[in-house]
Amino acid sequence: MFGAIWIVQVVHYPLMRFVSGPAFARFETAHRRRISVVVGPLMAVEGICVLAFLFAPPTGLSWWLPWAGAGAEAVAIGTTVLVSAPLHERLNARFDQATLDRLIATNWIRTAAWTSRAALAIAMLVAVLR
């Protein structure tokens, strides 16, 4: 999710500011449908990996690394469910600049969480390969 969230944060969400009026509802609906096809499988695979490392950690892996990764994943998923999805629902019903600005601002939480998760995944890989 690391690469996907950075594209969304830096490219996609800011470009939403250029869509206005009645076109925004169509755009938002298309965005939600299309982005789900990309991020749904990525989130599922990442979730499976988190669980695998929690319940069957590789030999030589410090106990805290999988738990820290799970925490980062929980923050990202929690923010998606509790913050981002409701904001998308509001935007789908009616465009509001303040709602879009809030979506972009709060998406930094997910960006930081998935970036942390990626750093932890690299640390786990390095630890296992030593």
C-alpha positions as CSV (number, residue, x, y, z in Angstrom):
1,M,0.0,0.0,0.0
2,F,3.0,2.3,0.4
3,G,3.2,3.2,-3.3
4,A,-0.5,3.4,-3.8
5,I,-1.1,5.7,-0.8
6,W,1.6,8.1,-1.9
7,I,0.1,8.4,-5.4
8,V,-3.3,9.0,-3.9
9,Q,-2.0,11.6,-1.4
10,V,0.3,13.6,-3.7
11,V,-1.4,13.1,-7.1
12,H,-5.0,11.8,-7.0
13,Y,-6.6,13.6,-4.1
14,P,-5.2,17.0,-5.0
15,L,-6.4,16.6,-8.6
16,M,-10.0,16.2,-7.2
17,R,-9.9,20.0,-6.7
18,F,-10.1,20.5,-10.5
19,V,-13.5,18.6,-10.8
20,S,-16.5,20.7,-10.0
21,G,-20.2,20.9,-10.2
22,P,-22.3,17.9,-11.2
23,A,-19.3,16.2,-12.7
24,F,-17.9,15.7,-9.2
25,A,-20.5,13.1,-8.2
26,R,-19.8,11.1,-11.3
27,F,-16.1,11.4,-10.7
28,E,-16.3,10.4,-7.1
29,T,-18.5,7.3,-7.9
30,A,-16.0,6.3,-10.6
31,H,-13.0,6.9,-8.3
32,R,-14.5,4.7,-5.5
33,R,-15.3,1.9,-8.0
34,R,-11.9,2.0,-9.7
35,I,-9.7,2.5,-6.7
36,S,-11.4,-0.4,-4.9
37,V,-10.2,-2.8,-7.6
38,V,-6.6,-1.7,-7.0
39,V,-6.4,-1.2,-3.2
40,G,-8.8,-4.0,-2.2
41,P,-6.5,-6.9,-3.2
42,L,-3.4,-5.0,-1.9
43,M,-5.0,-4.4,1.5
44,A,-6.1,-8.1,1.6
45,V,-2.6,-9.4,0.9
46,E,-1.1,-6.9,3.3
47,G,-3.5,-8.0,6.0
48,I,-2.7,-11.7,5.4
49,C,1.0,-10.9,5.7
50,V,0.4,-9.0,8.9
51,L,-1.4,-12.0,10.4
52,A,1.1,-14.5,9.1
53,F,4.0,-12.6,10.8
54,L,2.1,-12.2,14.0
55,F,1.1,-15.9,14.3
56,A,4.0,-17.6,12.6
57,P,7.0,-15.2,12.7
58,P,10.2,-16.2,10.9
59,T,13.1,-17.4,13.0
60,G,15.4,-14.5,14.0
61,L,12.7,-11.8,13.9
62,S,12.4,-9.6,16.9
63,W,9.0,-10.0,18.5
64,W,8.1,-6.3,18.4
65,L,8.6,-5.9,14.6
66,P,5.4,-7.8,13.6
67,W,3.4,-6.1,16.4
68,A,4.6,-2.7,15.3
69,G,3.7,-3.5,11.7
70,A,0.2,-4.7,12.9
71,G,-0.2,-1.5,14.8
72,A,0.6,0.6,11.7
73,E,-1.8,-1.5,9.7
74,A,-4.5,-1.0,12.3
75,V,-4.1,2.7,12.2
76,A,-4.3,2.7,8.4
77,I,-7.3,0.5,8.2
78,G,-9.0,2.3,11.1
79,T,-8.5,5.6,9.5
80,T,-9.8,4.3,6.2
81,V,-13.0,2.9,7.8
82,L,-13.7,5.6,10.3
83,V,-12.5,8.7,8.5
84,S,-11.8,8.4,4.8
85,A,-14.8,6.2,3.8
86,P,-17.3,8.5,5.5
87,L,-15.7,11.6,3.9
88,H,-16.0,9.9,0.5
89,E,-19.6,9.2,1.2
90,R,-20.2,12.8,2.0
91,L,-18.4,13.9,-1.2
92,N,-20.4,11.3,-3.2
93,A,-23.7,12.9,-1.9
94,R,-22.6,16.5,-2.5
95,F,-19.3,18.2,-3.3
96,D,-18.0,20.4,-0.5
97,Q,-14.6,22.0,-0.5
98,A,-14.2,21.7,3.2
99,T,-14.9,18.0,3.1
100,L,-12.4,17.5,0.3
101,D,-9.8,19.5,2.2
102,R,-10.4,17.4,5.3
103,L,-10.1,14.2,3.2
104,I,-6.7,15.3,1.9
105,A,-5.5,16.5,5.3
106,T,-6.6,13.3,7.2
107,N,-5.2,11.1,4.5
108,W,-1.7,12.0,5.9
109,I,-2.6,9.7,8.8
110,R,-2.9,6.7,6.3
111,T,0.1,7.9,4.4
112,A,2.3,7.9,7.5
113,A,0.9,4.6,8.7
114,W,1.5,2.7,5.5
115,T,4.9,4.4,5.1
116,S,5.8,3.2,8.6
117,R,4.5,-0.3,7.7
118,A,6.7,-0.3,4.6
119,A,9.8,0.7,6.7
120,L,8.9,-2.1,9.2
121,A,8.5,-4.6,6.4
122,I,12.0,-3.7,5.1
123,A,13.4,-4.0,8.6
124,M,11.8,-7.5,8.9
125,L,13.2,-8.6,5.6
126,V,16.7,-7.4,6.6
127,A,16.4,-9.2,10.0
128,V,15.3,-12.5,8.3
129,L,18.0,-12.4,5.6
130,R,20.8,-11.9,8.1
